[in-house]
């Protein structure tokens, strides 16, 4: 299977991981947290422990951000990587 997703930032970033210092550090921190959060081994451990409402909350947050900030073509090209747009 061809790999289409990347998570290299978390492995190469050597800056401050902390929130509230400045916008670039905040963005880098969120990226590090999200990449660590989406790690397959971590997801395998966490997902079964989430309550139904927590699972829905995570899904709703991600979906709301996608709808608010991406054009449909970006959603397909950048997020889904399905090549339809």
Buried (B, 14 or more C-beta within 10 A) or exposed (E): EEEEEEEEEBEEBEEEBEEEEEEEBEEBBEBBEEBEEEEEEEEEEEEEEEEEEEEEEBEEEEEEEBEEEBEEEEBBBEEEEEEEE
